[in-house]
Amino acid sequence: MIEMLVIAALVGLAAGAAIAIATLTLGFLVDWFRERAAQVKNDPDKVAVTVAEAIDSGEVSFIQGIFDTEDGKFSDVRRIKAENADGDVHRAHARHKVAIWE
């Protein structure tokens, strides 16, 4: 259910979202989520997610964000090109487009 909501929200995500160019590692993901932990801790409707997304050009990117399951929108989000992600991040999405990080 959450996966479908997140994917639907991606359709409405601004195409011009900032693209991070740093190498995306699990530590980098964790640090970013840790800085936003209060959002998730204080609101049970919010979850920390990453989403593997293929865009029209065929390039793959990861969307990292805080997703509000109540209103179906991201409250905080960034896009990272898949070529900048390490193997651990790719493995987290090997079977599922959406990964929920607790």
N, C-alpha and C positions, 0 to 999 in steps of 0.2 A: 504494500500500500504506500509506504513512504517513498519507495523507489519511483513509483508512478507519479506521485506528487512532485518529486524533485525533477524528474524528466520534463513534466509539464511546465514547471517553473522555468526551466532552461529555455524553453521556447520563447518566453517573454524576457529573458535576460538580454540586456543591451549588448549589441554586437561589438560595441566599442569598449568592452570591459578591459581593464589594464591587463597586459600580459607580463607576467614575471619572467625574467630571463635568467635568474639564478638556477643552479641545479636543485631540483626538487628531490630531497631525501626524506625519509621518515622523520628524522630529527627536525628538518625544516618545517614539515607539516605540523609536528607536535608543537614546536615553538609558536607557530602562527595561531594554532588552536588554543594554546595555553594563554596567550595574550588576550584572547576573547572568551576565556572560560566562564567569566561572570555571566555572560549572555545565556549560556547553556544551563549553568547552575541555577540561575534565578528564574528561568522560564522553562517549565517542563515541555512546552510545545516546540522548543528549539533543539536542533540536533546538529552536530558537526559532521559534515559530509565532504567527500570528494566524488566527482562524477567524471568518468571518461566520456568525452564527447568528440565525435567525428563531425567536422564541419564540411560544408559543400565542396571545398577544394580538395577534400580527402585527407587533410591534415588532422591529426588527433591532438586534443589538448585535455588537460584536467582542469575542472572547475573545483576550487576549494572554497567552502563557505559555511556559514551558519544559516541553516534552513529552518524557517518557521512553518511547522506542519499545520498550524491553525489557519494561517492566511495564504499558505502555498507560495511564499516568496522568500528570497534570500535577504537577510538583514545585513550581511557582510559577505563579500565575495571577491575572488580573484581568479584569473585564468592563467594556467601555466602550460606552455607547449610540451607535448609528450616527449619530444626529443631531449628535453632538459630534465626528465625524470629518471631516477635510478631504477634498478631492477626490483627493489622492494616495493616501490609504488606501483610499478607495472603488475607485479604479482598480486597485489591487493585488489586489482581490478581484472584479474585473469578470467574470473567466472562471472563477475557481476559488474554492471556499468556503474552502480552506485556503491560506495563504501561508507558505512557509518562508523565514526570514530568516537569511542567512549573513553 
